[in-house]
Amino acid sequence: MRYGTQHADTVPAELEAALRGGPFHVALRAAITARGLPLQRVQHHLSRYGVRVGVTSLSYWQQGARRPQRPESLRAVRALEEILQLPDESLIRLLTSTDERPDPDRPPGRSYRSLVEASGVLERLLAELESPLDGGLHTLGHHERVRIGSRRELLARESHHIVRAHKDGVDRYVAIHHGDPGCAPERIVVHAQENCRTGRVRWHHDTGLLAAELLFDTRLRTGDTFLFRYGFEDGTAGSCAEYLRGFRLAGGQYALQVSFDHEALPVRCHRFAQHSPAAPRSGRQELPLSGRHRSVHLVEPRVRSGIVGIEWDWE
């Protein structure tokens, strides 16, 4: 029996509120919890509908780390409405409305849809480079500097990386650059600056993603540490209003510095955090712009999974 045909008092209040207001991942998680089904059982039920979805994908959907958008995934969502005894179109409606309704907590920048599309493209680029998501390296420290040019564009960024190998034989790192909307990734230049050299480079024009292989010229053993420095020269897109970095796993220290050209200074800057691309931004804190060096920064002594970044207003 579906929730749409039951009496209202049989629907848990949390689920009823989530189905009414979303977002999608919160409603999906509440529905799975209300049914008391482990994800393996949900996957099994989906297979009976002729839909194949991995447990990992289901987990990402209910965490908000990814959203279903391919035809097969949307078929799975409609099947989930029956499996979880939900009203027709209740989950599909939340997917559509979230894409079309602007998030008041999100300033102009990359849309949620663009981030989801980029995540799928990134998997393909890594596959082309024969690089697994876990490259065998744990980040101990990552210091990143972003330069904004006189046209308010993301001009360049540079990274100092300190890593430790957690398996034998690691000899490379794949660096990812996600340009702003309208960028030309084929014109972005990769600079291997210290203790590495550039290997294969792959890009995807529509999403602005670029993946660059950095070769170490040495094979690390488990427990070995390594320090290297690299950068991307961009400047191919329009006005930039934020820079963010996502972390799949908890890790070491992260520091981000954003510096501005003297001819293009923002009126205010804030740091922010997000649990996932679908979550609202939280932890906003104003960052004072240093007068002489025209920069702001944030430091995370130990990063947690999720997103941290700096946003700014031009006027």
N, C-alpha and C positions, 0 to 999 in steps of 0.2 A: 504493500500500500504506500502511496506517495504522500509526502507532507501536504501537498495541495488538496488532498481529499480527506485529510484528518482534521479533527477539531483543533483549534488554535492552541488550546492548552497542552497539546501533546508535543508542540515544537519548543525546544529549549529557547529561553529568552535570548541567549547569546547568539544562537544560530539565526533566530528571526531577525535580530538587529543587523547581523552581518549580511543576510540575504537582501535586506532592504537598502542598506547604505554602503556595503562593500568595505574595503576593496576585495577583489576576487580571491586573493590568497587567504585572507582572513575568513571569508565565507567558506571556502573549500576546507580549510583546516577545522572550522567549527562543525561542518557537516560530517567529516570523517570521525571527529571525536564523538559526536552525538550518536553515530552508528556503532562506535566501538570496534571499528575494523582496523587491523594493522595494514600497512601499505601492501604487504605481500598478498593479503586477501583481496584488496581493492584491485591489484594487478590481475589476480586470478579471475575476478568477476569481469573485468574488462576483456580478457581473452575470450570469455564466453560470448561476448558481443562482437567478436572478430576484430577487436582493436588491440594493438600491441603497444604498450607504453611501459618503459622501464621503471623500477622502483625509485631509482635516482631522479628521474624526471618528475615523478609524482611528489617526491620530497621537495624538489626545487619549486614546484608549483605552489605547494602549501606554505613554503617559506617566503615566497615572493622573489626568489632569486632568478626565476625565469617565468615566462608566461606562455601558455599554449597559443600558437598562431597558425601553424601549418594545418592544412585540411585534415590530415589524420589526427592531429592533436585536438582540433575542434570536434571531430567525431567522438573522441574520447570524453570530452567535456559533456557532450549531450548524453553519452552513456552513463557518465557519473551522476547526472541528474536522476536517472532511473535507479541506479545502484544505491545511491544515498537517499532515495525517496524524497526528492526535492521537486518543487513545482517546475513545470516546463519553462525553459528559457531563463531560469533564475540565475544560473552561473554564466550562461552565454551573454545575458544582458549586462552583467557586471563587467565582462571583458570588453564589450562594445562601448559601454558608457565610460569606462576608465580611459579608453583610447581617445574618446572624443571630448571629454570634459577636462578643462585645464585644472591642474592641481594648484590651489592657492598658495600652498607651501613651497612650490617649486618655481624659482625664478626662470626667466627665459633661458633656454639652453637646450641640451640634447633631450629629446622626448624619451619617455619610457619605451615606446615602440622601437626607437632607433637603438637603444641599448640592448634590447632583446634580440633584434636583428643582428647586431654586432657580435653578440655572444655566439650565435650559430656560425657566423662567418669565421670567427676566431678559431673555432674547432676545426674548420676546414683548412685554414691556413696552417695550423699546427700539424695537421695530418700531412699536408704537402711537405712540411719540413721534417716529417717523421719524428716529431717531438711530442711526448706524452704531456698531459696536464701537470703531472708531477715530474719535473725535470731532474729530481735527485738533489736539489739544493734547498737549504733552509736559509732564509734571510735573517742575518744578525743585525744589519743596519742598512738603511737606504736613505740617502740624503739627495734631494731632488731640487733643482733650481729651474724655474720657468721664467722666460723673458717675454714680456709683452711689448710689441713695437709701437712706433709712432702712429700707425693706422689702427691701433687697438687690437691688432692681430696677435695670435700666438706665434711669436717669432722663432723661438727655439726652446729646448729644454735639455738639461744635462743631469745625469745620474751618477752618483758614487755608490757602488754596491759592495757590501761585505756579506759573504755567504759561507755556509758550511755544508759540505757534502754529507748526505746520509745514506749514500750507497757508493760502491766502487765504480770507477771508470768514467765519471762525469767530466766532460771536456768542453762543454758549451753551455750557453744560456740564450734563450730566445726572448728578446726585448720587444715589447708591444708599444706602438704609438697609435693613439686614437685621435685623429685630427678633428677640428671643429667642422660643423656642417658646411659643405661647399669646398672643402679642401681638395687638393690634388695629390693623393698619396704617391703617385708615380714621380712627382717632383720633389718629394721630401728626401733629404740627404741624411744618411746614417754616418755618424762619426764614432769609430772605435778609438778611444783616446788613450787608454792605459790598460796594459795587461790583457788585451784582447785584440782580435782583428775581425773584420766583417766577413761573414760567410754568405749564405743564401738569403735573399730578401724577397718577400712576397707581400702583395698588397691587394686590397679590394676597393675599387673606386667609389662605389655607391655608399658604403659605410664609412669610408675614410680610415680604414684600418690598415696598418702596416706591421708586419712581423719580420724582425731581423735577427739572424743567427749571429751570435758573438762567440768566436772560437778562442779557447784559452791557450792552445799549444802546449797543454799539459793535461795529464789525466789525474783527477783528484781521487784520493782514497777516502773511505768513510771516516769522517771526523776532521778531514783537512779543511782549512779555511782558505778563502781566496778573496782578493780585493780587485775590482776592476771599475773602469770609468768609461762611459759612453754618452752619446747625445744624439738628438734629432734636430735638424735645421728645417723648419717648416715655413711659416709665413705665406701659405698658399690660400688661406681662408679669410673670411671677413672678421668682423668684430667678435672678440672673445670676452665672455663675462664670468667665467669660472674655470677652475681646474680641479679635477677630483681623481682619486685613485682608489680602486677596489682591492680588497684583500680577501682571498678565498679562505685562508686559514689565519689563525693568530700567529704572531711572529715577533720579530725584534723591533728595534727603534725605527721610526720613520719621521723624517723632517722634510717639510716642504717650504720653499721660499719662492715668492712671486715678486719679480721686480718689474717696474714700469718705466717706459721712456719718459723723459722730462716733458715731451710735448703731448703726452696722453696720460694724465693722472686721474684715477678714479676719485669719486667723492666720498666713498666709504667702502670698507672691506669687512667681510665676516668669515669666520671658519664655521664649518658645519659637519655633521655626521649623519649617516643613514645606515639602518640595519640591512637594507637591501635596496636595489633600484626602485622597487615599488613602494617602499616605505616613505613617509614624510620626513623631511629634514628636521633634525633636532640639534640641541646643543649649540645653537648659534651664539657666537661670541664676537663682538666687534674687535677688529685688529687695527691698531693705529699704524698709519703709513709713516715710516721713518723719513724725515725731511731730506737728508743728504743723499741717502742711498735709494730712496723711492721704492721701498720694498716692505712686504709683510711676510710673516712666516707662522708656521705651526709646528709643534713637536709632539709626537706620540711616543712616550717612552717604551710602550709595548703595545703594538697594534692588536686589535680584535678583528674578527671577520666582519666584513661590511665595507663601508665607504667613508672616507674622510676627504675634505677638500676646502678650498677657499673660493668664495664668490665675491664679486664686486659690482658696484653701480657706477655707471659713467656719468649720469646726470640725474 
